[in-house]
Amino acid sequence: MQPSLIIGRIAGIHIGLHYSWILIAVLLAGSFVGYFYESNPNWQPRVIWSAAIVITLLFFGSIVLHELAHALVAKAVGIPVRTITLFALGGVANIERDAATPKAEFWMGVAGPVMSGAIGWAAAALASSWGRQAVPALMSPPVAVLVSLSSLNFMLAIFNLIPGFPLDGGRVLRAAVWWVTGNSDRATRLSARVGQGVALALFAFGVWQFLAVDGIGGVWLALLGWFLLDAATASHAQVEVVAGLRGLRVGDVMSSECARVPADTSAQRFADDYVLRTGERCYVVEEEGTATGLITPSDLKQVDRARWPDTPVRLLKRPLHQLRAVSPDTPVVDALETMGKEDVNQLPVMSDGRIEGVLSRRHILHLLQTRLELSM
C-alpha cells in the first residue's frame, strides 16, 4: 500500500498516511470521547476531548513503532523497506521481499508484537508510578490515557499473534512450518489457509455482533475480517504464482522480437503506425542502428496531443542507462520482484551491453495462463 502523504522519516524509512487513516482517526477519537464521558464523568468536556485526541495520536504512534520493529529487523537481515503506511485498519511496512530463512522470518514476525508488548508494559508501569487507581473515575487524565494506551498495545500484540497470514502470528507459523519441512511454499500455503479461516471467523463474529449486540464494534470486526481475508487470499495466490515461475529464466519468457522505432519518428506517427497497428506496449528506440531507450504508449502523455506531430520519440523515451535491466539468465521471479520495486511493467533484457529483448508483465501472465490451461 502506497501512502497518500509522507509525514516523516525514521532510520531511512518514509512514514506516510493513507487517506483512509483520517476517517478512522476521527472515528477512533470519537469512540474515546464516549468512553471518557462514561468512565470519567467528572472531567470537563475540553479535558475529555484533549485526552481522546492524545490517546488517538499515541495509539497510532504505537502502530508506527510496531511496524518499525518489523522494518528494522527486515533491514538487519538485508531486506529493503521503503515505507510504513498508516491506513484505516492499522499500519503496514512495505517490506520488498520475503525472508530468506525461517529464522529471519520468525524474528520479523515476532518483532512487532514484542514492540507492542513493550509499549504496553512501559505505559502500565508509568501509570502505576503516577498513581493508577482501580476505579477509572478516580484517575487523572494523564494516568487514564496511559492505562488506555497500555490496554490497546497489549490487545494489539495479542491479536497480531493469531497464527494466520497476514498477521504476525502467521509469519511465526510460516517460519515454524518452513523450519520443520524445509519448504517455504508449503509453509506459506498453510499459514495463508489458516489466515483465511481466522478472517472468516472474525467476519462472521463481527456480523453477529452487529446484528445482536453492538453495531459499531461489529462493523469494525467485520471490516477487519474482510481485509484479512483479502490479504490472506492474495498471499496464497502469490505463492502459487511464484511456484509456477520457479526454475524459469528471463530468456525463456522475454520477447526478442521487439518493434524498433527510429529516434526521429514523431510521437504522432509512433501512435498511428506503431501503437494502434500492433497493439504492443513497449518499443525499442534506435539511433543510427543502436538501441538507446524504451518507449511505451503511456510515455505519450508527457506532451499535449497537439504537439505530437512535432515531438520526436527521442524526447519521450526512457534512456537505457536509466532503466533497471535484467539478463537472459535472471530468474523470472527475481525480474518480477524488480518490476515491483521499480514500479514498471517491463524491463529491458541486456547481454554484453546489447539489448536482447524485453520482458513484460504481460509475457509472464500469458505464460501462467498457458500453464494453468495445461495444468502444468
N, C-alpha and C positions, 0 to 999 in steps of 0.2 A: 504494500500500500504506500502510495506516494503522498507526502504531506502537502497541504494547501498553503501553509505558511511556516517558514523557518523562524523559530524564536530564539535559537541559541546553538551553542556547540560545546560539547564536552568530550575530552580525550579524542578530538578529531572526528567525532560523530555528530552530525547535524540533528538537532531536536526540533521536531515540527508538529504542527497541529493539522489534523484533517478537519474540514469544515463541520463535519458531524459532531465533533467534540463540543462545539459551542452550545448546541442544543442540549446535549446530555449534561454539560456543566451547569446550565441553568436549572434543569430538572433536578439534578442532584442537590444543588444549593437549596432549592425549594423544599426538597424532602428533609434536609437538615433543619430548615426553618420550622417545619411542622414538628419534627422530633424535639427540638429545643423548647418550643412552646409548650409541649406536653410534659417534658421531663423537668423543665426549669421555669415554671410559670411566674416566678418572682423576678425574672430578668426583664429589663426594658427592651422594647422592640428593636432599638438600634443595636443593643448588645446581641440579641438573638441573630439578627441579620449579619452582623460582623462575624460572629462565631461560625455561622453557616458558610459564609464566603471563605473564611480562613481554613476551615476543615476541608472544604471542597478543593482548594488550591493545594493544601498539604497532601491530600489523598492522591491527586493527580501527580504531584511531585514524587510521591512514593511509587507510583506506577512507572514513572521515568526511571527511578533508581532500580526498580525491579528489572526493567528491560535493559538498563545499562549494565547490570550484573551479567545478563546473558551475553551482551555485546562484548564486554571486556574479556570474558572467558573465551569467546569466539576469536577475538583478536589475538589472545595469548596463544592459541593453537594454530594461528596463521590464516584465519578466515576473515576476509574483509567485511566490515559493517559500515554502511553508508549513512543510514538514518535510523532514528527512533521516532515513530509517529504515534501521537495520541489520537484516538478516534472514539466513536460513540460507545464501543463496548470494551474499551481499555487501551492497551498500547501494544505495539508490535515493533520489534527490531528487524531491520532489513538485513538479515544475515545472508550473504551472497551464495553460499553453498552449504551442503550438509557436512557434518563432521566426517573425518577420515577414519576414525577408530571408535569402538564402543566406549572407551574411556573418555575421549573428548566429548562424545555425545552425552554421556552421563553427567559430566561436570557442567556442560552447557545447560542441561535440563534442570539441575538442582540449584544452579546459581540464583535464579530469580526468587524461588520460594525461600531460600536461605536469606536473601536480602530482605524480603518482606517480613520474615520472622524476626530478623534482627531489628528492623524498624519498629515492629510491634512491641518487642521486648524493651527497646530503648524508650519508647513513648510511655509504656506502662511504668517503667522504673522512674522516669521523670515525674509522671503524675503522682506516684506514691510519695516521692520526696517533696512534692508541692502540696501535699495534704489531701490525697484522694479520700473520698467518703463512700460508704456503702450505699447511701441514698443520693441519687443524681441531683436532686434539688438543693442539696447542701454544698455542692461543689462550685468552685469559682469557674468563670468562663474558660480561662486557660487550662485548668485541670480537666474540665469536661471535654474540651477539644482534644486533649492528649489521650483521654480514655477512648474517645470515639476513633481517633487515629490508630490507636493500638488494636482495637477490635477489628477495624477494617483491614489492617495489614495481616492480622492472624487469619482472617477469613480468606483473604487473597492468597496467602501461602497454602492453606489447606485446599482451597478449591483448585488451584493450579496443580496440585499433586495428584489429582484424579488421573488414573492411568489410561489416558486415551488421547491420541493426536487430535488437535494441535496443542493441547495443554502440556505444561512442563512435565507432568507425570507421564504423558505419552512418550516424551523423549526418554525418560528414565526407563520405561517399559521397553522401548525400542532398543536402548543400549543393552539391557539385560538379555533380551532375546537374541540380539546380534552377537553378544559375547558367548552365549551358550551354543548357538547354531553356526556362527561364523558367516551368516547370510544376512546382509543388510536389507536386501529387498524383502525377504520373508519377514524380517523384524518390522519393517515399515508397513507392510500389508496388515500384519496382526494388530499393531498399535492403531492404525487407521480404522480398522474394523471395530476395535474396542471404542475408539473415539466416536464413531458413528452411533454405536449403541448408547453411549453416555449422552450424546447430543439428543437423540430421540427421546430418551427418558427425561432429560431436562425439559425438552419442548413439551412433552405430554404433561409433566408435572406443572409447568407454567400455565398451560391451557386450563388444567383442572383448578389451579389456584385462582386464575382469573374468573372462572365461572362460579366457584364455590366459596372462595374465601376473600382474597384481597386483589382487586382488579389491577392496580398499578404494579404490585410485586409480580403478579402472574405474567403480565405483558413483558416485563423486563426479563424474566426467566425464559419465556418462550422465544424472545428475540435472541437471547444469548444461545439457546439451544439451536436455533436456526443457523446462526453464524457458525457455531462449532460444527454442525452437520455439514455445512457447505465446505468448510476448511478441511475437515476430515476426508470428505469425498474427493476434494481436489488433491490431497496428499496421496490417496490411494491411486487416483488416475495418474499422477505424476510418476509414481514408482513403476506403473505398467508401461508408461511411455519410455522411461529410462531403460527398463528391461528389454523393450523392443528394439532399442537403438544400440544396446551394448554390443561391442565387437565390431561395429561398423566404423569405417573411416570416411572422412570428408570426400575423398576421391571416389568413393562408392556411390555417393549421393549427389554430388555437385553437378551443375550444368556446365559442360565445357563448350557448348555451342552458344556462347553469349553474343547477342547482337552488338555490333560495333557502330559507333556514331562518330563521324568526323567532328573535331572540336569546333569548327566554324559553322556547323549546322545551326540554323536559327531554332529558337525554342518553339516557334510555330510549326516549322517543318518537322521537328522532333515529335511534337504532339500528333500531327496529322499522318506522317509517313511511317512512324515507328510505333508509338504507343497505341494509337487507335487501330492500326492494321494488325499488329502482332499480339497485343494484349499482354506483352511481357511487363514485368515490374522492375527490371533492373537492366541497365545497358552500360557497356564499357565505352568511355570517351577516348578517342585516339587522336594524337597529334603526330603527323609525319610517321605513321605506322607504329607508334609506340603508345601503349595504354598509359593514360595519365590520371584517370579517375573513373568514378562511377556516377551515374545519374539515374534517378527514378522519377516516375510521374509526380510524386509529391514535391520534388525539387522545383517544379514549375511554379509552385506557389510563392517562390521568392520574389517574383516580379508580377506586376499587373498584366493581365491578359493583353491589354492594348500594346504593351511593349514587347510581346513575344516575337513579332516579325523582325525586330532589330536587336534582339539579345541572343548572342551565340551561347551554345551549351557549355562552352569552356568557363563561362562566368557563373554557371549554376552547378557545375559538377562538384563532387566531393573528392579532392585530390587523394590519390592512393596513399601518400605518405601520412595523411591524417586519419586513415582508416585502420582499424584493427584487422589484420589479415590472419588467415589460418593457412596451414599447409595441407596438401592432399592426405598426409598421414595422420593429421589431427583426428582424435576420436570425435565422432559426431556429437556425443553427449557433451564433450568439452566445448565444441563450437556452439552448441545451443546455449550453454551457460554463458559464453562470451556475448552472444546476441542479447541475452537478458541484461548483462552488466552494461553493455554499450547502448542499450535501448534502440537496436536496429533490427531490421527484418532480413538483412542479407549481409554476407561477408565476402570480400574478395579472397580467392584461393591463390596463393603465391608460391612459387617454387623457383629458387635461384634468381630472384629478382624479377621473374616474369609472372604475369597473371595467367593462371591455368584455367580459371573458370570462376563461377560464383555459386555460393551456397546460400539458399534462402529458406525461410521457414516453410514456404510452400513445397519445396523439394522434400523436406523432412515429413511434412504432413501427408504428401502423396505416398511416400514410402510406407508410412504407418498404416494408411488406408489399404494399400495393396496387401500388406502383411496380414491385416485384420480379415480381409476378404478371403485370403488363402489359409487363414487360421495358422499362421506360422509364428 
